[in-house]
Amino acid sequence: MPSLALSPVAPVRFSRSLPAKSPGRNGHSALIPLLKEETTKSKKIELKKQQEIIKLQREKQKQVTQIKKLQMEQKSKDLVLKRKQEEIKMMKKQKSNMLTKKANNLGKKTRAMRIAEQETPEERHSRRLSSQYSSFSARQKWNQVEKHISRNILRKHTVSQMESEMDRLVKDRERLGK
C-alpha cells in the first residue's frame, strides 16, 4: 500500500491531478479530498482482498471435509471387504472340514451297507417290492388324483358359466327381435 505521508524526498502520486492553484493555507485544502478518495479506494481494495481470503478459506474447509468424508467411506468399505474375506475364509475352512469328514466316513461301512451284504437275492427282491408302496409314492398318487379332480371341477364350472351366458344372450336376442 503506498504511503500517504508527505515527504520532501518522494512526491505523492495521486490518480487525479492537482488543481493549478489551491486556495487555503499552504495548499493543503486541495489535498484533503484527494486523500479521502485514496483512502476509500484502498479500503475497498482491502475489503475485496479480505472477502477473497474468506472465500478461499471456505473452499479449503469444504475440501478438507470432503477429504475426511471420502476417507471415512474408504475406511468403511475396507472394513466390509475385510469382513467378507473373513467370511469366505471361514466358509472355505468349513467346506474343507466337511470334505475331510466325508472322506473319513467313506472308509466306514454304514449299517445299511452291512445288512445289504448279508441279504440274499430273494430278500432284496422282497424288500424292494415292499418299498413300492411307500409314503412317497402314495403322496405322489394322491397329488395326481387331487389335480385331476381340480381340473374336472374347473371344466364343469367353466361349462356352466358358458351355458348361463349363452342363455342370457339368447334371451337378449329374442327380446330385441320382438
BELRAMO-V640186 format. One record per residue. N is the residue number from 1. PHI is phi in whole degrees, 0 to 359 (* if undefined). PSI is psi as a letter, one per 40 degrees, with the letter a starting at -180 (* if undefined). NEAR is the number of other C-alpha atoms within 12 Angstrom. Layout:
BEGIN
{{N	PHI	PSI	NEAR} {N	PHI	PSI	NEAR}}
END
This chain:
BEGIN
{{1	*	h	11} {2	293	i	15} {3	283	h	15} {4	262	e	20} {5	286	i	14} {6	275	h	15} {7	229	i	10} {8	290	e	7} {9	278	d	7} {10	247	h	11} {11	287	i	12} {12	278	h	20} {13	254	h	18} {14	248	i	23} {15	287	d	12} {16	259	i	14} {17	277	i	13} {18	284	i	20} {19	295	i	15} {20	300	d	8} {21	230	h	14} {22	259	h	15} {23	283	i	13} {24	103	a	11} {25	278	h	10} {26	54	e	10} {27	78	e	14} {28	278	e	17} {29	293	d	17} {30	283	d	22} {31	280	d	28} {32	299	d	17} {33	297	d	16} {34	294	d	22} {35	296	d	25} {36	298	d	16} {37	296	d	18} {38	294	d	23} {39	293	d	19} {40	295	d	14} {41	299	d	18} {42	294	d	18} {43	295	d	15} {44	297	d	14} {45	297	d	15} {46	295	d	15} {47	297	d	14} {48	298	d	14} {49	296	d	14} {50	296	d	14} {51	297	d	14} {52	295	d	14} {53	297	d	14} {54	298	d	14} {55	299	d	14} {56	296	d	14} {57	296	d	14} {58	297	d	14} {59	299	d	14} {60	297	d	14} {61	296	d	14} {62	299	d	14} {63	296	d	14} {64	296	d	14} {65	294	d	14} {66	294	d	14} {67	297	d	14} {68	297	d	14} {69	297	d	14} {70	296	d	14} {71	296	d	14} {72	295	d	14} {73	299	d	14} {74	296	d	14} {75	296	d	14} {76	294	d	14} {77	296	d	14} {78	297	d	14} {79	296	d	14} {80	297	d	14} {81	299	d	14} {82	297	d	14} {83	297	d	14} {84	298	d	14} {85	296	d	14} {86	295	d	14} {87	298	d	14} {88	298	d	14} {89	298	d	14} {90	296	d	14} {91	296	d	14} {92	297	d	14} {93	295	d	14} {94	298	d	14} {95	298	d	14} {96	294	d	14} {97	296	d	14} {98	295	d	14} {99	295	d	14} {100	292	d	14} {101	296	d	14} {102	296	d	13} {103	296	d	12} {104	293	d	12} {105	287	d	12} {106	296	d	12} {107	287	d	11} {108	270	i	13} {109	268	h	13} {110	278	i	12} {111	298	d	10} {112	296	d	11} {113	292	d	13} {114	293	d	11} {115	294	d	14} {116	297	d	18} {117	292	d	14} {118	275	e	13} {119	286	i	15} {120	270	i	12} {121	300	d	12} {122	293	d	12} {123	295	d	15} {124	298	d	16} {125	297	d	14} {126	293	d	13} {127	293	d	17} {128	295	d	14} {129	295	d	12} {130	291	d	13} {131	279	e	14} {132	295	d	13} {133	257	f	14} {134	278	i	14} {135	295	d	12} {136	296	d	12} {137	293	d	14} {138	297	d	14} {139	296	d	13} {140	297	d	14} {141	298	d	15} {142	298	d	14} {143	299	d	14} {144	295	d	14} {145	298	d	14} {146	300	d	14} {147	297	d	14} {148	297	d	14} {149	296	d	14} {150	299	d	14} {151	298	d	14} {152	296	d	14} {153	298	d	14} {154	297	d	14} {155	299	d	14} {156	297	d	14} {157	296	d	14} {158	297	d	14} {159	298	d	14} {160	294	d	14} {161	296	d	14} {162	294	d	14} {163	296	d	14} {164	295	d	14} {165	294	d	14} {166	295	d	14} {167	300	d	14} {168	296	d	14} {169	295	d	14} {170	296	d	14} {171	297	d	14} {172	297	d	13} {173	295	d	12} {174	295	d	11} {175	294	d	10} {176	286	d	9} {177	287	d	8} {178	278	*	7}}
END
